[in-house]
């Protein structure tokens, strides 16, 4: 689990095709796919560069990045397919 960043995934809102896209988009390999579901490598969360590529690709509200050090949340904003 991250000390500075925590990433929350709402599985029901993320289709497999989008999950695969998120895995390939992330420059620090935070996301994985297991059993056709998007997962987060908890030991990689603090490596997040806050590039927001995942937030632009994930359906609105399906992905949340929490900046623990700032008590701030970034929420995915892409339109649902």
N, C-alpha and C positions, 0 to 999 in steps of 0.2 A: 504494500500500500504506500502511496506517495506521502511525503511529508509536506510538500508545497502545493502539489496538484493532485486532485482526485477526478477521475473520469467515470461518469455514470452513463450506462447504456440502457435504453428502454427497448428491449428485444422485439417486442410485438410490433413496433413501428418501423423496423429496419428489414427490408427484403434482402434475400441472400445476394442478389446482384449488387446492391448498394453496399452491403457488408464487404464484399470482395473488393469493391472500389475503394473503400475506406482503408483496407489493409494495404493496398498498393499506393495510395496517396500519402500515407504517413511517412515523413522523412526519418523518423526515429523508431519505426517499427513497434508502436505501442499496441496496435490492434492485431488480433488473430481470429481465425475461424475454427471453431470446434463444433462438430455435429451440426453444421449448417447454421450456426449462430455466431454473431460477432462477440468476441471476448476482448478483454483488456489485460495486457501483461502488467500485473500490479507492480512488479519490480522496475518497470520502465516508465511509470506515470510521471515521475519527476524529470524525465528527459524531454517532456513535452516542450516544444519551442513556442507554443501559442501561435503557430502559423495560421490557424483557423481553416485550413483546407478541409478538415473533416466536418467542421461546422457548416461550411458552404455546401457540402455534398450530402450530408445526412438529412433525412426528413425533419421538418420543423418540430422541435421539442423532443426528439428521440435521443439526443446526445447532449450531455451537460459536462462542461469542464469547470471544476471548482478551483478557484485560486484561494487556497486555504490561508495563505499569508496576507491576503487582502480582503477576505470574506466577500468575494465577488464571484459571480457565475457567468459563464458564456454558454449560450444555448443555441443549438443547431437551428438553422433558419431556411433551409432549402424547401421548396414547395413539395408537397407529397405527390408522388407519381399517380 
